């Protein structure tokens, strides 16, 4: 063991003892300093949470990743090097905690008495935990496989303790402070969304290009001319920014942007007025829910547009640069929301409304998956009989697809392949392996749970592809897997992305009291998490489902819990402004805690494998355990 590191630890311990001895007088001043933060705007908790996450947990994460990657290091001194580097990193964490305790005692960090955070008390406990890990690292026999596993377990436990402290602070109460359209199959029900999306897209394109070239333009004159229709088309290159000389410009002067936005809100108001009678007239709960969702979506879009109109009205008309920036920056989220809603609408409006040959094949496959789902819902039959029935029908379906695919390939060889046939061929290629995987599942599964899960996952993948084809967007190509991270590590990193998004929702929408806009932001955040989960399941499926445990966790845990949270927040009777912090955060907190627990289990599995591999490598050098 490096004697200089041992000496450094001893010096640090002495400094802490000195700080503890002199803390009595300073503790009172910390309380005094807290008075200044107890007003209406005092907020202590989130800054503390940010410290725990970035200055403690992320550094613990780096240490654990270092232990995981130690297996890749060669040489007989790998254990000593690993222990040495771990000690340095643990010392950094300890110094960060000590520094914060010192600032708390010197009143350099605001304390809000009414929030009862108790930072110093809990940081002191964390300091003691990290000190116990340091003492194990300076033991003479710390450079051994057994000790390294013990240190790993202590770090994992410390990490969980910090996570629990984060959740504790999050759960503390806050301080005192201030008519339906008929689906005709031609996607007519998506017309409004398409129109709004086009107008917003056009505005952003014009704002991001040279708005000085725009000609005089007044929206909303549908009866008198074609300008309004022209405005619904995106300003592509020569149309919006470069067409000023020939009279074909579609961009209006920046001072007139607000008029186009007012026209958008007028259309939303007309649609809202049309939908309300249908809401009160219907007795079908499913239909009522669909109308409520439409109204809520339109309401949120209208509020976002109204906010931009307010910003534009407060900007001087001659400050065109600021007007363009306001439109470009403030409407980007609105455009994204409209694109998602339009894509979802076109996906559900029937094959007649989706101008895509690939979609025709996808609808056929979805019908098959629905049929198989009905078969598996027959609980009276034997599982082996159900699997056999699905397998026989599915193999006939695959055979028919293969025959059609072969005929299309012949056209390709003959040079007569058109875009429609190419789309069909692409769909066949993307779905061939997943369909055969479903066949294999029906062969080897003894029960129906796993085949049913594969059918449901297949439906999600097909719906995702359908939304891409119907929206006319490029469909991502399948990527071949190569030798890379393990399934556990990939799931660990993916789950970290979900947790980061959850923390963002908590920080920006749930932690502090807010109005309906905060509730809306939380709903949109949940939708973003759902998109992340959907995309991950699709990728796992397209990659051949080589990591089935992750897909199962997403489907049977995260999706269910997330849907529960979405249902709670989409309840129109929910009085968001009257909820306490505990009530606002409860559902999201449960989802986050479950993900953190899963992440810890995955990390422990990965570290166990890595440390065992270090031992195997040392055996190759002639070193046994503990040597």
Secondary structure, DSSP 8 states (H G I E B T S, - for coil): --HHHHHHHHHHHHHHHHHHHTHHHHHHHHHHHHHTT-STT---HHHHHHHIIIIIIHHHHHHHHHHHHGGG--STTHHHHHHHHHHHHHHHHHHHHHHHHHHHHTT-S---GGG---HHHHHHHHHHHHHHHHHHHTSTT-SSHHHHHHHHHHHHHHHHHHHHHHHHHHTS---S--------SS-GGGHHHHHHHHHHHHHHHHHHS-GGG-----TT-TTT-SHHHHHTS---TTTTTS-TTTT------GGGHHHHHHHHHHHHHHHHHHHHHHHHH---HHHHHHHHHHHHHHHHHHHHHHHHHHHHHTS-TT-HHHHHHHHHHHSHHHHHHHHHHHHHHHHTS-GGG---HHHHHHHHHHHHHHHHHHHHT-TTS-HHHHHHHHHHHHHHHHHHHHHHHHHHHHHHHHT---HHHHHHHHHHHHHHHHHHHHHHHHHH-SSSHHHHHHHHHHHHHHHHHHHHHHTT----------S-S-HHHHHHHHHHHHHHHHHHHIIIIISS---HHHHHHHHHHHHHHHHHHHHHHHHHHHTTSS-HHHHHHIIIIIHHHHHHHHHHHT-TT--GGG--HHHHHHHHHHHHHHHHHHHHHHHHHHHHHHHHHHHHHHHHTT--TT-
